[in-house]
Amino acid sequence: MIIKPRIRGFICTTAHPAGCAEHVAQQIRYVQEQGDLGQSAHAPKKVLVLGCSGGYGLASRIAAGFACGAATLGVSFEKAPTEKKTATAGWYNNVAFEAAAAEQGLYAATLDGDAFSDAMKDRVIAEIRANLGEIDMLVYSLASPVRQHPRSGELYRSVIKPLGQALRMKSVNVDRGEVHEVDLEPATEAETAATVAVMGGEDWEFWIAALQEAGVLAPGFRTVAFTYIGTELTWPIYWEGTLGKAKEDLDRAALAITGQLAGLGGDARVAVLKAVVTQAMSAIPVVPLYASLLFRVMKDLGVHEDPIAHIQRMFATQLCADEPMRLDDQGRIRMDDLEMTDAVQEVVKQRWSEVTTENLAQLADLQGFREDFLKIFGFGIEGVDYDADQDPTLGRS
């Protein structure tokens, strides 16, 4: 079939097999061009990535495997293809990653299913025991809006809302390119608690506890979970809203896990990353407008990074480096340093106050935002023939 993007709301319901494969290949080539990190004494050798199939999780798996030479085990929840319907982009990404790893002689296995479940934890432990023995790093990069609690069975759904009072904020309709204001109703206590249950640190703690109890964590084991803080332009809907409460719980979990790992000489960190286009981020009101303004400024200054460049820099300068990590007063790794410079933020804030539908193209990079969104699903990738016939099953039907 000829596969084209079909966009509905904040998702694309199709994914391009060849496009996804080439996108993975381009990211692999990028980290290889930046140099070998595997000789560092701090480079991980056996890595578990939870949420491995796209965005920062996939980038972390690529950096671990192809920059550090690590064996990688990934977990993600994907939809397989049929002869008439494409798989999720993550399914194609996982296939492409495993094929590339095999060519390099790297161990790579991917388990598909609910990463929040105890059953998946058992599957992962069995795989580690059978093929890795132990792991020395876990990257926690889950981005699901729903979590079924493994102990109570209760189903929690996260919401993206402010706290305390209703807000009216500037935003953008990405499809139409229209700047407008949105009214945001405050979350209830129950909605806030549900968001913390889905996106906070409890599941991260459950994973470390299960792996440690199973005896599959190596001495000096490290784990990192990803977060975003941003600036006062997005704080009302992000850091000061329901998402912020979940992120605060992630900080709490990092301290608890570090204490839990003391006997192994282990460490848990939250890494604050820069704003990039992800499917989850595209659904957050206000953030796409901020990101579009940010991208234009950072590109003009020559400091913009896509997910793979950002994560490769994190591995090179923080996780695998001999120098002390760049930490804030909460002990978080600060990888948003380029985004948060005065040179960037002063221009973004000025443009935020000035931006309208009429001058959006001059002040922001909405086109770049749209292009990055399509790349998530394998579209708009250089070197791919999008008029060529594709087998969505990759011959696996």
N, C-alpha and C positions, 0 to 999 in steps of 0.2 A: 504494500500500500504506500501511497504518498502521504507523508505525515506532516501536518501543519499545526501551528500552535492554536489551541482553542482555549481562550481565557474566559473564566467565569468568576467575576468578583476578584478575590485576591489569590486565586489559584489558576494554574494552567492544567487542564484535564488531559493533555497529551504530553508525551516526552519523545524525543528523537533518539533512537538507539545509536546511530553513527555520531550524532552531535554530542551526546553524553560521553561516548567513548573518546572522541577527540578532545573534549574539554578536560577529561581526566588526564589524557596524554600530555596536553599542554601544561597542566599543573605539575606533572611529574618532571617534564623537561625543565620547567622553571627552577624547581628545587635542586635538580642535578646541576644546573648551570651556576647556582650560587655557591657550590662547593660541598665537599664531604664533611659532615659533622660526626661521622661514626668514630673517628679517632679520639674524640673528646672523652675524658674520663667520666663525664656526666651524661653522655649520650645514652638514652634508653635502648635496651636490647630486646625486650619482650613487652609489647604494649597492648592494652585493651582499650578500645575506643567505643564508648557507648553513645550512639547517635552518629554512626560512621559514614553515612551515605550521602551527605551533602554539606555545603557551607563550611563552617569552621571545623566540624567534626571530620569531614572528608579531608580537608586541608591538613589537619593534624595527623591523620593516618598516612597521608602522602609524605609529609615531612618526616614522620617517624620511620617509614619504610624506605623512602628513596633518598633522604638526606642522611639518616642515621644508620641505615641498614638493619632496622629492627624487624623482628617478626611481629606481625600484627593480627590481633583477633578483633573483629568488629561485630557490633550488634546494631540492627536497625529493623524497622517495621515497614515492610514494603508490600506493594501489590504486584503480583506476577502478571505477565502479559498473556493475552489470548491471541488467536489468529486474527481477530478483528479489533482488538483494543490494545493499546500500548501499556506497558508496565509503568510504574512510577519512575521518575528520573533516578531515584536512589537505587532501584533495582539494576538499572543499566550501569550506574556508576560503580556499584559493587562488582558486577561482572567484569567491567573494564579494569578495575583496580586489581582484582585477583589474577586476571590474565597477564597484566603487566608485571606483577610481583613474581608470577611463575617464570616469566622470561628471564628475570634477574636472579632466580634461585632463592627468592625470599618466601618464607612461610607466610601465608595469608589465608585466613578462614573467616567467613561471615555467617553469623547466625541470625535468622529472620524470626521476629516475634516481639512480644510485649516485653520491653526492657524493665518495666515496673514489676513484673511478676516474679514470684519466687521460683517458678518453673524455669524461667530463663536464667536465673542465677545458678540453678543446678546444672543447666546445660553448659553454661560458660565454665563452671568449675570442672566439669567432666572433660571439656575440651582442653583446658589448661593442663590438667593432670595427664591427659593422654599425649599431648603434643608439645607442650611448653615447659611443664614442670612447675614453673612459677612465673609471675610477671613482675616487672620493676616499675611500671607506670600505668596509671589509668587516667584516661581523658574522659571527663563527663561533659557531654555536649548534647543532651537530650532537649528537644524543643517541641514536645507534644502539648496540645491544649487540654488533654484529658488524661486522667490517671485513675485506674482502679486500684484501690489500696490493697496490697497483698495480704494484709492481716484481717481487715474488717470486711473487705469486699465492696466497700462503698465507692461509688463512682464520683469523682470530683471533676468539675469543669472550671477552668480558669477564665477570668474576665479581665479586660483591659479598661479600667475605669479610674477616675480620680477618687480621692478620699475626702470626706467632710462636706464638701459643697459642690454644686454643679459648676461647670466651667464652660466658657466660650473661648475657643482658641482657633488660631489660623491653621489651615490645612490645605491640601491640594488633592484634586481628583486626578489620579495618575493617568487614567485613560483619556480624559478630555483636556487635560492641561489647564484646569481652572482652579485658581486660588479662591478659597471661600472660608467661611468660619463654620465650625462645628460645635454643637452643644453636647456636652458630656455630662451625663448624670453620675452622681457619686455611687460608689459600691456600698452594698450592705455589709454588715459584719460577717454574715455567712459567705458572701461572695469573696470577701477578702481572705477568709480562712481557707476557702476552697482553692484560691489561687496560690496561696502558700503551700497547700498540700500537693498541688501539681508541680509547681515551679521552684519550690524551696529546696532545702537541703536534706530532708528526711530520706529520700530515696538514695541519694549519694551516700549517706551514712549506712543505710541498709546494705548497699553493695559492698562497702569496705568491710563491714562487720562479717558478712557472709564469706567473703574471700579470705579474710584473716582467720576466721574460725576453721575454714577448710585447709589452712596452711599453705596457700598458694601465692603468698606475697613474699617477694625477695627482701633480704636485708637492704635498708636504704630506700625502700619503695616510696614512690612519689605519686601524688594524684593532683590534678588540676581541673577545676570547673570554670566555665566561662560566664561572664556577666557583662553588662553594659551600664554605664552611669550617665553619660552625656552631660548636658549643660542646663542652665536654668530655662532655656527655651523649651526643652522637652520634659523637664522635671515634673510639672504638674500632672502629666499623663503617664510618666514613666517612673522616675525615682521616688516621687512623692505620692504615687498612686499604688494600686494593688500590686503591680509588678515590683515596685520598690520594696514592699513588704516581703515578697518572695525572695528578692535578692538579699535583703537583710538576713533572712533565715539561712541563705547560702553562706554568708559570712559566719554566722553562728556555727554552722555545720563544719566549716573549715577548721575552726579552733577545736571543736570536739573531736574531729577525726585525727588532727595532729596529736592530741593527747592520747588517743587510742593507739596510734602508731609508734608511740615513744619507745616501746620495747624493740622495735625493728629499726630505730633510728630513722623513721619515716617522716613524711611531711605532706601536708595538704594545703593547697593555695587556691584562691580565687584569682583568675586573671581578668582584668578589665580590658576589653577589646574595643576596637573602633567601630563606628557605624558602617555597616555594609548592607547590601541588598540581600535579604533572605525572604523566603515565603512568609515566615512568621512576622518579620519586621514590617512587611508590606501591609499587613492587616492592622497595624497600630496607628490610630489617628494621629495626625500632626507630624509623626516621625518621617514619612516620605518627603515632606516639604523641607524639613531640616536637612535630611540626607542629601537632597538634590542641591541645596545651597552649599552644603559642606563639600560635596564632590567637586563642584565648579571651583571653589576657592583652593582646595587642596591640589587639584590638577593644575591650576594656574601657577601655584607655587612649586610644583614638581614633587609633592610629598604624598600624593594619593596612593593608597594600597588597596588591592583587592584581597579577598580572603587568603589566597595562597601566599601572596607576598607578606601579608601581615603575620600569618602563622609561621612562615619560614623565619621571619625576623625574631619572633618569640623564641623559637627553638635555638636559633643561632646566638642571640644576645642574652637570653635569660635561662632557659632550661639546660642548655649544653655549654654555657660559658663558665669560665673560671672566676669571673668577676662577680661581686655580690649582685643579686637581683634588684631591679628597680621597684621598690615597694613603697606603698603609702603608709599612713599611720595605722591603718587597719590590717596591715600585712598582705595586702593584695598586690599582685604583679600588675604594674601599670603599663599596658601596651597601647593605651590611648594617648600617649605623650605627644604624638604629632598632631592629632586632632585637637588637643586642648591647648596648643600654644596660643599666645596672645595674637600672633600674626594671623592665625587662622580664625580664631573666635571673634576678634573685633570686627572683621569683615563680614562674617556670617551673621552676627547680631545686627549690624547695620543693614544688611540686605534683608534680613527678616522683617524689619520695620518698614522697608520700602517695597517689598515684592507684591506684585499684583498679577492678575492674569495677563495683562498687557505686556509687562516687562519680564515675565517669568523666564522666557528663553534667553534673555540677556544676563539675568542675575543667577540663574540656577542651571543645573545640568540634568533636567528631567529626561532628556533623551538618553543620557548615559544610565540613568536609573532604570529606564525601560529596557535598555539593552542588557543590563546586568540581570534583570528579572527573567528575561527570556533565556539567558545562558544557563540559569538554574535548571531548565528543562531541556537543554541541549539545542536550543535554537539560536541562530545568529553567530555560530561559531565559524571562524575563518577556516576555509579549506574543506567545508562539508557541502556536498551537492544535495540541496534540499528538494530537488526535483527527481531524485533517483528513488526507485522503488525500494522499500524497506520491509524486511521480515520482522515484525514486532517481537516475535518469540526468539529471535536469534538462532533459529533452527532447533530450539529446545522443546517444541510442542510435541 
